């Protein structure tokens, strides 16, 4: 995720939560590339939270 986006959160089945740490890169959708792959282990009961502050605004 780029500097204009929030890092993803993970809500675990036991009620705990964490914010994923990601390398800084250009915002998604800008076509500038340069992203690095990051993997995190999750269980089937975990929830991945994704959100944005509105990359595309008119």
N, C-alpha and C positions, 0 to 999 in steps of 0.2 A: 504494500500500500504506500502511496506517496504521502508527501507532507500535508496534503489537504484532506486526508482521510484519517479516520479513527482506526486504531488497530482492532482486530477482531477479539471478541470475548468468548470464553468457553464457560458455560454453566454446567457444572457436574451434577450427576444424579443425587449426590449427598447434600446438595444445596450450596456448596462452595463454588466460587467463581474465580477466574483468572483472566488477565488481559495478555494476549499473545504478543511476544516481542518479535518485531519484524525489521529487516534492514530497510533503510530509507531509500525510496526510489521515486520516479516520476508518477504523477497521478494516473490511475487507470483510465483508458479511453483517450489519452492525448496522442497516442501513436509514437511516443518517444522511446518505448522499450527500456531495456536495462534492468529487468526484474530477475531476482534470484529465487530459486525454489526453496520453500520452507515447509517442513512437515511436522505435524504434531500427532501424537497417538491419542485417540479418543475412543470411548466405549459407545455402544449403541444407545445408551441412556443419556449421553452427554448432548448438549445443544450448542451449536456454533452460532454466535451472534454477529451479524454483519450489518453495518449501517454507514451512512454517509452524511456529510454536512451540505450536500448539494453541489456536486462537481459541475453540473451543467445548469446554468442559470441564465435567464433571458431578461 
